[in-house]
Amino acid sequence: MKQHNKHIILYPLSVLYGLVTGFRNWLFDQDILSSTSFDIPIISIGNLSVGGTGKTPHTEYILSILQNEWKTAMLSRGYKRKKKGFYLANEKSNSQTLGDEPFQIYTKYPEVIVAVDEKRVHGVKKLQELKPDLQVVVLDDAYQHRFIQQGLSILLTDYNNLYSRDLLLPAGELREWKSGSTRANIIIVTKCPADIKPMELRVVEMELKPETNQHLFFSGFSYYEIVPVFPESAPEVWTYERMKENDTNVLLVAGIVSPQPIAEHLKNFATRLETLFYADHHVFTARDFVQISNLFNAFTSPEKIILVTEKDAARLVSNPLFPEVLKSWTFALPIGVKILHDQETLFIQKIKNYVVENSRNR
């Protein structure tokens, strides 16, 4: 009831917000505001909502498809970084100079050029200037960034919170009207249950009603074996099997939008699971580390570990306040993406076909 009342109270503000965003989109649709086009393939990945759709794992998935065949760059605005303007990732970069997700991608995909710039048009121009052999650019979280012409636009929506069921900010989480979904070339319903039935997929498809020129895919997460956040601290080897066999105490620390699916995954291996959740993009403080240390030290069993998301790990490795004594106990949970319903080959082919058909040397 409280949530319903909140929607009623905030709905007038949502309508006002929708008028502003709708007018902005109309200006682009009428070519009053112009989009800059480039002579290389531009792939955009984003949401209608403010977040929580699994954007980073899907961006990584796209990069994994491209990196071995084309000189690929990923351009992000670098949310919550301390620097402004264009910045090209290098060996001195960290989460403060790049932002959480770009730094995570830079460390995982050394073959990919990673850069950040709030002004995407300027960012692509700088990338082409600095990397003349660049062949394709992936834009992170750029669905609403219409000042740049996006050749292939990929829209993500959470299976548990489809944009068709959401409201505009501030009553809901949508950045623009649901009709904005028609700009997408590909729509991916993310975070689907592993055992989802074909009939359930059909129900979602009927609800979203994609256009005839749009391709709808469904995806889920794959959880890989945990890895040390601080490998130089000589941690022991930990696996899910070891957690399960030794009835391990696990402390899950997460500063992301939707940590619950990770917690549910861990319950398959850890009967003694404690969670400590923070806001998305949380900047960890000395006080936070005291709280984490106290919870971890309260575990009496020697079989105990701290697990964090890869995004949180990107912040922790460059945080000088992180307790030295906890480093050998702290591990990250790598997450991957799988396209469901035997559609992965088709999805990969659509990505590659777009790049081939829009390359300069085709």
NUDRENDREN-332735 format. One record per residue (C-alpha): chain; residue in three letters; residue number from 0; z, x, y. Coordinates in Angstrom, 3 decimals. Layout:
N
(site "A" "ALA" NUM (Z X Y));
...
//
This chain:
362
(site "A" "MET" 0 (0.000 0.000 0.000));
(site "A" "LYS" 1 (0.860 2.829 2.435));
(site "A" "GLN" 2 (-2.504 4.487 1.735));
(site "A" "HIS" 3 (-4.269 1.161 2.331));
(site "A" "ASN" 4 (-2.456 0.679 5.647));
(site "A" "LYS" 5 (-3.388 4.219 6.654));
(site "A" "HIS" 6 (-7.061 3.400 6.088));
(site "A" "ILE" 7 (-6.796 0.241 8.214));
(site "A" "ILE" 8 (-5.082 2.077 11.075));
(site "A" "LEU" 9 (-7.488 5.019 11.083));
(site "A" "TYR" 10 (-10.684 3.071 10.403));
(site "A" "PRO" 11 (-11.548 2.556 14.112));
(site "A" "LEU" 12 (-11.379 6.334 14.581));
(site "A" "SER" 13 (-13.630 6.755 11.541));
(site "A" "VAL" 14 (-16.193 4.420 13.090));
(site "A" "LEU" 15 (-16.111 6.451 16.316));
(site "A" "TYR" 16 (-16.472 9.666 14.326));
(site "A" "GLY" 17 (-19.372 8.122 12.417));
(site "A" "LEU" 18 (-21.144 7.188 15.647));
(site "A" "VAL" 19 (-20.939 10.781 16.834));
(site "A" "THR" 20 (-22.157 12.324 13.560));
(site "A" "GLY" 21 (-24.789 9.631 13.157));
(site "A" "PHE" 22 (-26.145 10.280 16.638));
(site "A" "ARG" 23 (-26.272 14.004 15.918));
(site "A" "ASN" 24 (-28.262 13.419 12.710));
(site "A" "TRP" 25 (-30.574 11.041 14.589));
(site "A" "LEU" 26 (-31.310 13.797 17.108));
(site "A" "PHE" 27 (-32.386 16.069 14.269));
(site "A" "ASP" 28 (-34.378 13.323 12.552));
(site "A" "GLN" 29 (-36.279 12.692 15.810));
(site "A" "ASP" 30 (-36.851 16.432 16.385));
(site "A" "ILE" 31 (-34.907 16.259 19.643));
(site "A" "LEU" 32 (-32.677 18.918 18.113));
(site "A" "SER" 33 (-34.792 21.391 16.183));
(site "A" "SER" 34 (-34.250 23.255 12.924));
(site "A" "THR" 35 (-35.381 26.855 12.511));
(site "A" "SER" 36 (-37.482 27.600 9.448));
(site "A" "PHE" 37 (-37.829 30.951 7.687));
(site "A" "ASP" 38 (-40.534 32.509 5.536));
(site "A" "ILE" 39 (-38.179 33.068 2.595));
(site "A" "PRO" 40 (-36.506 30.500 0.308));
(site "A" "ILE" 41 (-33.283 29.031 1.718));
(site "A" "ILE" 42 (-30.919 27.270 -0.704));
(site "A" "SER" 43 (-28.004 25.294 0.721));
(site "A" "ILE" 44 (-24.900 24.218 -1.198));
(site "A" "GLY" 45 (-22.439 21.793 0.362));
(site "A" "ASN" 46 (-20.565 18.508 0.405));
(site "A" "LEU" 47 (-20.356 15.260 2.302));
(site "A" "SER" 48 (-16.576 15.575 2.002));
(site "A" "VAL" 49 (-14.291 18.180 3.557));
(site "A" "GLY" 50 (-13.882 20.052 0.262));
(site "A" "GLY" 51 (-12.517 19.996 -3.244));
(site "A" "THR" 52 (-15.836 19.632 -5.061));
(site "A" "GLY" 53 (-15.873 23.078 -6.695));
(site "A" "LYS" 54 (-18.277 24.571 -4.182));
(site "A" "THR" 55 (-17.418 28.231 -4.792));
(site "A" "PRO" 56 (-17.927 28.173 -8.611));
(site "A" "HIS" 57 (-21.240 26.366 -8.095));
(site "A" "THR" 58 (-22.328 28.878 -5.463));
(site "A" "GLU" 59 (-21.515 31.655 -7.921));
(site "A" "TYR" 60 (-23.473 29.843 -10.613));
(site "A" "ILE" 61 (-26.563 29.693 -8.384));
(site "A" "LEU" 62 (-26.180 33.375 -7.507));
(site "A" "SER" 63 (-25.948 34.280 -11.197));
(site "A" "ILE" 64 (-29.296 32.545 -11.739));
(site "A" "LEU" 65 (-30.985 34.394 -8.876));
(site "A" "GLN" 66 (-29.482 37.879 -8.677));
(site "A" "ASN" 67 (-31.331 39.493 -11.581));
(site "A" "GLU" 68 (-34.810 38.394 -10.468));
(site "A" "TRP" 69 (-34.709 38.361 -6.667));
(site "A" "LYS" 70 (-33.021 40.305 -3.872));
(site "A" "THR" 71 (-30.435 37.666 -3.030));
(site "A" "ALA" 72 (-28.037 37.158 -0.132));
(site "A" "MET" 73 (-25.186 34.698 0.310));
(site "A" "LEU" 74 (-24.411 33.671 3.885));
(site "A" "SER" 75 (-21.196 31.848 4.783));
(site "A" "ARG" 76 (-19.382 31.053 8.007));
(site "A" "GLY" 77 (-16.336 32.903 6.636));
(site "A" "TYR" 78 (-13.717 30.206 7.091));
(site "A" "LYS" 79 (-10.373 31.502 8.470));
(site "A" "ARG" 80 (-11.520 35.108 8.754));
(site "A" "LYS" 81 (-10.136 37.142 11.637));
(site "A" "LYS" 82 (-13.468 38.450 12.912));
(site "A" "LYS" 83 (-16.207 36.538 14.733));
(site "A" "GLY" 84 (-19.977 36.865 14.705));
(site "A" "PHE" 85 (-22.175 38.451 12.066));
(site "A" "TYR" 86 (-20.461 40.674 9.507));
(site "A" "LEU" 87 (-22.018 42.303 6.459));
(site "A" "ALA" 88 (-19.712 42.887 3.496));
(site "A" "ASN" 89 (-18.987 46.503 2.581));
(site "A" "GLU" 90 (-16.484 48.566 0.616));
(site "A" "LYS" 91 (-13.907 48.205 3.415));
(site "A" "SER" 92 (-14.110 44.401 3.474));
(site "A" "ASN" 93 (-11.277 42.072 2.508));
(site "A" "SER" 94 (-10.409 38.390 2.767));
(site "A" "GLN" 95 (-9.395 38.809 6.406));
(site "A" "THR" 96 (-12.749 40.219 7.497));
(site "A" "LEU" 97 (-14.903 38.011 5.251));
(site "A" "GLY" 98 (-12.859 34.954 4.346));
(site "A" "ASP" 99 (-11.544 34.009 0.900));
(site "A" "GLU" 100 (-14.674 32.794 -0.852));
(site "A" "PRO" 101 (-17.141 35.382 0.515));
(site "A" "PHE" 102 (-14.773 38.213 -0.439));
(site "A" "GLN" 103 (-14.349 36.731 -3.910));
(site "A" "ILE" 104 (-18.126 36.567 -4.342));
(site "A" "TYR" 105 (-18.591 40.086 -2.960));
(site "A" "THR" 106 (-16.192 41.537 -5.540));
(site "A" "LYS" 107 (-17.693 39.559 -8.456));
(site "A" "TYR" 108 (-21.393 39.963 -7.647));
(site "A" "PRO" 109 (-22.057 43.517 -6.417));
(site "A" "GLU" 110 (-25.822 42.992 -6.634));
(site "A" "VAL" 111 (-25.669 40.134 -4.123));
(site "A" "ILE" 112 (-25.732 40.830 -0.377));
(site "A" "VAL" 113 (-22.807 38.961 1.199));
(site "A" "ALA" 114 (-22.599 38.221 4.916));
(site "A" "VAL" 115 (-20.760 35.828 7.225));
(site "A" "ASP" 116 (-21.752 34.295 10.540));
(site "A" "GLU" 117 (-20.751 31.019 12.183));
(site "A" "LYS" 118 (-24.309 30.760 13.520));
(site "A" "ARG" 119 (-26.412 30.529 10.383));
(site "A" "VAL" 120 (-29.771 30.974 12.139));
(site "A" "HIS" 121 (-28.560 34.212 13.691));
(site "A" "GLY" 122 (-27.096 35.236 10.345));
(site "A" "VAL" 123 (-30.373 34.839 8.454));
(site "A" "LYS" 124 (-32.258 36.719 11.176));
(site "A" "LYS" 125 (-29.780 39.606 10.974));
(site "A" "LEU" 126 (-30.035 39.686 7.187));
(site "A" "GLN" 127 (-33.821 39.915 7.376));
(site "A" "GLU" 128 (-33.530 42.655 9.982));
(site "A" "LEU" 129 (-31.031 44.708 7.976));
(site "A" "LYS" 130 (-32.504 43.949 4.532));
(site "A" "PRO" 131 (-36.323 43.827 4.865));
(site "A" "ASP" 132 (-36.705 43.396 1.096));
(site "A" "LEU" 133 (-34.566 40.237 1.086));
(site "A" "GLN" 134 (-36.183 37.482 -1.011));
(site "A" "VAL" 135 (-33.816 34.477 -1.019));
(site "A" "VAL" 136 (-30.741 33.318 0.929));
(site "A" "VAL" 137 (-28.027 31.008 -0.386));
(site "A" "LEU" 138 (-26.125 29.167 2.354));
(site "A" "ASP" 139 (-22.529 28.363 1.481));
(site "A" "ASP" 140 (-21.046 25.077 2.763));
(site "A" "ALA" 141 (-24.026 24.339 5.016));
(site "A" "TYR" 142 (-24.998 20.755 4.211));
(site "A" "GLN" 143 (-24.233 19.619 7.775));
(site "A" "HIS" 144 (-25.683 22.763 9.368));
(site "A" "ARG" 145 (-29.052 21.319 10.344));
(site "A" "PHE" 146 (-30.015 23.974 12.875));
(site "A" "ILE" 147 (-31.517 25.867 9.941));
(site "A" "GLN" 148 (-34.256 24.412 7.750));
(site "A" "GLN" 149 (-32.924 24.216 4.200));
(site "A" "GLY" 150 (-35.694 24.470 1.664));
(site "A" "LEU" 151 (-33.580 23.350 -1.292));
(site "A" "SER" 152 (-30.455 21.363 -0.493));
(site "A" "ILE" 153 (-27.795 20.909 -3.188));
(site "A" "LEU" 154 (-25.096 18.287 -2.608));
(site "A" "LEU" 155 (-21.861 18.305 -4.607));
(site "A" "THR" 156 (-19.557 15.342 -5.204));
(site "A" "ASP" 157 (-16.350 15.217 -7.239));
(site "A" "TYR" 158 (-16.476 12.955 -10.305));
(site "A" "ASN" 159 (-12.936 11.813 -9.474));
(site "A" "ASN" 160 (-13.754 11.124 -5.811));
(site "A" "LEU" 161 (-17.436 10.228 -5.461));
(site "A" "TYR" 162 (-18.730 10.056 -1.901));
(site "A" "SER" 163 (-19.817 6.499 -2.641));
(site "A" "ARG" 164 (-16.114 5.535 -2.836));
(site "A" "ASP" 165 (-14.914 7.527 0.168));
(site "A" "LEU" 166 (-14.519 6.821 3.880));
(site "A" "LEU" 167 (-15.324 8.826 6.963));
(site "A" "LEU" 168 (-12.752 11.083 8.555));
(site "A" "PRO" 169 (-9.943 10.541 9.407));
(site "A" "ALA" 170 (-9.450 7.462 7.180));
(site "A" "GLY" 171 (-11.196 9.286 4.324));
(site "A" "GLU" 172 (-12.641 12.720 3.680));
(site "A" "LEU" 173 (-16.333 12.308 4.523));
(site "A" "ARG" 174 (-17.874 14.490 7.227));
(site "A" "GLU" 175 (-20.743 12.064 7.778));
(site "A" "TRP" 176 (-22.005 8.673 6.605));
(site "A" "LYS" 177 (-22.791 8.322 2.900));
(site "A" "SER" 178 (-26.448 7.829 3.828));
(site "A" "GLY" 179 (-26.517 11.563 4.587));
(site "A" "SER" 180 (-26.814 12.082 0.832));
(site "A" "THR" 181 (-30.534 11.239 1.075));
(site "A" "ARG" 182 (-31.212 14.685 2.606));
(site "A" "ALA" 183 (-30.314 16.395 -0.683));
(site "A" "ASN" 184 (-32.926 17.573 -3.155));
(site "A" "ILE" 185 (-30.344 17.910 -5.918));
(site "A" "ILE" 186 (-27.039 16.059 -6.344));
(site "A" "ILE" 187 (-24.420 17.457 -8.727));
(site "A" "VAL" 188 (-21.449 15.388 -9.871));
(site "A" "THR" 189 (-18.806 18.056 -10.432));
(site "A" "LYS" 190 (-15.535 18.302 -12.369));
(site "A" "CYS" 191 (-16.691 15.904 -15.070));
(site "A" "PRO" 192 (-14.489 15.604 -18.181));
(site "A" "ALA" 193 (-15.676 17.730 -21.079));
(site "A" "ASP" 194 (-15.876 14.656 -23.319));
(site "A" "ILE" 195 (-17.695 12.406 -20.849));
(site "A" "LYS" 196 (-19.946 9.869 -22.580));
(site "A" "PRO" 197 (-23.627 9.219 -21.755));
(site "A" "MET" 198 (-22.732 5.654 -20.738));
(site "A" "GLU" 199 (-20.232 6.989 -18.185));
(site "A" "LEU" 200 (-22.920 9.244 -16.735));
(site "A" "ARG" 201 (-25.202 6.242 -16.431));
(site "A" "VAL" 202 (-22.514 4.246 -14.595));
(site "A" "VAL" 203 (-22.096 7.050 -12.048));
(site "A" "GLU" 204 (-25.859 7.322 -11.606));
(site "A" "MET" 205 (-26.083 3.590 -10.919));
(site "A" "GLU" 206 (-23.315 3.884 -8.343));
(site "A" "LEU" 207 (-24.796 6.851 -6.491));
(site "A" "LYS" 208 (-28.336 5.431 -6.619));
(site "A" "PRO" 209 (-30.235 8.677 -6.048));
(site "A" "GLU" 210 (-33.664 8.468 -4.438));
(site "A" "THR" 211 (-36.705 8.808 -6.676));
(site "A" "ASN" 212 (-37.335 12.311 -5.324));
(site "A" "GLN" 213 (-33.760 13.437 -5.956));
(site "A" "HIS" 214 (-32.517 15.046 -9.163));
(site "A" "LEU" 215 (-29.026 14.166 -10.402));
(site "A" "PHE" 216 (-27.024 16.554 -12.583));
(site "A" "PHE" 217 (-23.480 16.546 -13.955));
(site "A" "SER" 218 (-21.276 19.612 -14.316));
(site "A" "GLY" 219 (-17.908 20.652 -15.656));
(site "A" "PHE" 220 (-15.746 23.768 -15.500));
(site "A" "SER" 221 (-15.503 26.546 -18.062));
(site "A" "TYR" 222 (-12.276 28.540 -18.071));
(site "A" "TYR" 223 (-12.564 32.194 -19.031));
(site "A" "GLU" 224 (-9.866 34.611 -20.181));
(site "A" "ILE" 225 (-7.438 35.604 -17.460));
(site "A" "VAL" 226 (-7.843 38.937 -15.670));
(site "A" "PRO" 227 (-5.318 41.128 -13.801));
(site "A" "VAL" 228 (-5.271 40.745 -10.031));
(site "A" "PHE" 229 (-3.947 44.296 -9.645));
(site "A" "PRO" 230 (-5.522 46.309 -12.502));
(site "A" "GLU" 231 (-4.227 49.564 -11.024));
(site "A" "SER" 232 (-0.675 48.406 -11.818));
(site "A" "ALA" 233 (-1.292 48.882 -15.561));
(site "A" "PRO" 234 (-0.645 45.295 -16.646));
(site "A" "GLU" 235 (-0.381 44.307 -20.286));
(site "A" "VAL" 236 (-3.279 42.517 -21.945));
(site "A" "TRP" 237 (-2.809 38.771 -21.752));
(site "A" "THR" 238 (-4.893 36.040 -23.365));
(site "A" "TYR" 239 (-4.566 32.287 -23.735));
(site "A" "GLU" 240 (-3.813 32.860 -27.402));
(site "A" "ARG" 241 (-0.931 35.167 -26.570));
(site "A" "MET" 242 (0.457 32.570 -24.155));
(site "A" "LYS" 243 (0.354 29.940 -26.854));
(site "A" "GLU" 244 (1.775 32.067 -29.672));
(site "A" "ASN" 245 (4.698 33.410 -27.640));
(site "A" "ASP" 246 (5.688 30.196 -25.850));
(site "A" "THR" 247 (5.135 31.988 -22.555));
(site "A" "ASN" 248 (6.702 30.983 -19.249));
(site "A" "VAL" 249 (3.819 30.508 -16.811));
(site "A" "LEU" 250 (4.087 30.148 -13.058));
(site "A" "LEU" 251 (0.874 28.731 -11.584));
(site "A" "VAL" 252 (0.500 29.516 -7.887));
(site "A" "ALA" 253 (-2.443 27.849 -6.138));
(site "A" "GLY" 254 (-3.615 27.302 -2.585));
(site "A" "ILE" 255 (-6.703 25.151 -3.200));
(site "A" "VAL" 256 (-7.644 21.506 -2.663));
(site "A" "SER" 257 (-7.377 20.308 -6.272));
(site "A" "PRO" 258 (-5.197 22.508 -8.519));
(site "A" "GLN" 259 (-4.360 19.711 -10.983));
(site "A" "PRO" 260 (-7.331 20.327 -13.345));
(site "A" "ILE" 261 (-6.237 23.957 -13.722));
(site "A" "ALA" 262 (-2.694 22.859 -14.519));
(site "A" "GLU" 263 (-4.021 20.429 -17.129));
(site "A" "HIS" 264 (-6.076 23.213 -18.709));
(site "A" "LEU" 265 (-3.031 25.497 -18.908));
(site "A" "LYS" 266 (-0.956 22.836 -20.642));
(site "A" "ASN" 267 (-3.113 23.470 -23.706));
(site "A" "PHE" 268 (-1.599 26.949 -23.957));
(site "A" "ALA" 269 (1.708 26.897 -22.056));
(site "A" "THR" 270 (4.397 24.359 -22.839));
(site "A" "ARG" 271 (6.666 25.963 -20.248));
(site "A" "LEU" 272 (4.558 25.680 -17.102));
(site "A" "GLU" 273 (5.900 25.733 -13.547));
(site "A" "THR" 274 (3.639 25.071 -10.567));
(site "A" "LEU" 275 (3.817 26.092 -6.933));
(site "A" "PHE" 276 (1.069 24.524 -4.833));
(site "A" "TYR" 277 (0.183 25.330 -1.234));
(site "A" "ALA" 278 (-2.415 23.968 1.175));
(site "A" "ASP" 279 (-6.043 25.042 0.844));
(site "A" "HIS" 280 (-6.747 28.516 2.308));
(site "A" "HIS" 281 (-2.999 29.106 2.595));
(site "A" "VAL" 282 (-2.038 32.412 4.185));
(site "A" "PHE" 283 (0.818 33.792 2.093));
(site "A" "THR" 284 (3.879 34.995 3.996));
(site "A" "ALA" 285 (6.915 37.082 3.106));
(site "A" "ARG" 286 (8.860 33.850 2.751));
(site "A" "ASP" 287 (6.320 32.553 0.228));
(site "A" "PHE" 288 (6.660 35.725 -1.822));
(site "A" "VAL" 289 (10.431 35.342 -1.885));
(site "A" "GLN" 290 (9.957 31.815 -3.222));
(site "A" "ILE" 291 (7.482 33.012 -5.849));
(site "A" "SER" 292 (9.760 35.894 -6.860));
(site "A" "ASN" 293 (12.803 33.627 -7.201));
(site "A" "LEU" 294 (10.933 31.168 -9.425));
(site "A" "PHE" 295 (9.466 33.927 -11.556));
(site "A" "ASN" 296 (12.778 35.774 -11.914));
(site "A" "ALA" 297 (14.447 32.556 -13.027));
(site "A" "PHE" 298 (12.396 32.765 -16.222));
(site "A" "THR" 299 (14.737 34.307 -18.785));
(site "A" "SER" 300 (12.107 35.053 -21.408));
(site "A" "PRO" 301 (10.356 38.462 -21.287));
(site "A" "GLU" 302 (7.146 36.593 -22.126));
(site "A" "LYS" 303 (6.237 35.408 -18.635));
(site "A" "ILE" 304 (3.335 35.722 -16.196));
(site "A" "ILE" 305 (2.108 34.504 -12.813));
(site "A" "LEU" 306 (-1.322 32.877 -12.712));
(site "A" "VAL" 307 (-3.353 32.337 -9.549));
(site "A" "THR" 308 (-6.833 31.071 -8.761));
(site "A" "GLU" 309 (-9.600 33.554 -7.978));
(site "A" "LYS" 310 (-9.616 32.339 -4.374));
(site "A" "ASP" 311 (-5.892 33.011 -4.034));
(site "A" "ALA" 312 (-6.348 36.386 -5.720));
(site "A" "ALA" 313 (-8.846 37.326 -3.002));
(site "A" "ARG" 314 (-6.089 36.838 -0.435));
(site "A" "LEU" 315 (-3.324 38.480 -2.450));
(site "A" "VAL" 316 (-5.089 41.793 -3.158));
(site "A" "SER" 317 (-5.327 42.555 0.553));
(site "A" "ASN" 318 (-1.870 41.258 1.487));
(site "A" "PRO" 319 (0.483 44.234 2.087));
(site "A" "LEU" 320 (3.519 41.949 1.704));
(site "A" "PHE" 321 (2.869 41.121 -1.950));
(site "A" "PRO" 322 (5.858 42.451 -3.970));
(site "A" "GLU" 323 (5.030 45.594 -5.920));
(site "A" "VAL" 324 (7.278 44.506 -8.780));
(site "A" "LEU" 325 (5.150 41.369 -9.382));
(site "A" "LYS" 326 (1.756 43.057 -9.476));
(site "A" "SER" 327 (1.682 43.878 -13.179));
(site "A" "TRP" 328 (2.611 40.265 -13.990));
(site "A" "THR" 329 (-0.011 38.558 -11.825));
(site "A" "PHE" 330 (-3.320 37.344 -13.278));
(site "A" "ALA" 331 (-6.271 35.297 -12.055));
(site "A" "LEU" 332 (-8.070 32.437 -13.804));
(site "A" "PRO" 333 (-11.862 32.880 -13.662));
(site "A" "ILE" 334 (-13.730 29.585 -13.569));
(site "A" "GLY" 335 (-17.375 29.021 -14.406));
(site "A" "VAL" 336 (-19.757 26.068 -14.245));
(site "A" "LYS" 337 (-21.686 24.397 -17.035));
(site "A" "ILE" 338 (-24.387 21.780 -16.531));
(site "A" "LEU" 339 (-23.749 18.904 -18.912));
(site "A" "HIS" 340 (-25.865 16.533 -20.981));
(site "A" "ASP" 341 (-28.295 19.251 -22.173));
(site "A" "GLN" 342 (-29.694 19.606 -18.645));
(site "A" "GLU" 343 (-28.861 23.259 -17.941));
(site "A" "THR" 344 (-32.332 24.601 -18.759));
(site "A" "LEU" 345 (-33.920 21.994 -16.485));
(site "A" "PHE" 346 (-31.513 22.809 -13.656));
(site "A" "ILE" 347 (-32.135 26.561 -13.874));
(site "A" "GLN" 348 (-35.882 25.975 -13.962));
(site "A" "LYS" 349 (-35.764 23.831 -10.814));
(site "A" "ILE" 350 (-33.907 26.595 -8.951));
(site "A" "LYS" 351 (-36.339 29.265 -10.089));
(site "A" "ASN" 352 (-39.411 27.113 -9.455));
(site "A" "TYR" 353 (-38.332 26.521 -5.882));
(site "A" "VAL" 354 (-37.912 30.242 -5.239));
(site "A" "VAL" 355 (-41.237 31.157 -6.856));
(site "A" "GLU" 356 (-43.154 28.428 -5.015));
(site "A" "ASN" 357 (-41.689 29.371 -1.633));
(site "A" "SER" 358 (-41.723 33.162 -1.851));
(site "A" "ARG" 359 (-43.853 35.216 0.507));
(site "A" "ASN" 360 (-45.641 37.009 -2.346));
(site "A" "ARG" 361 (-46.385 33.982 -4.483));
//
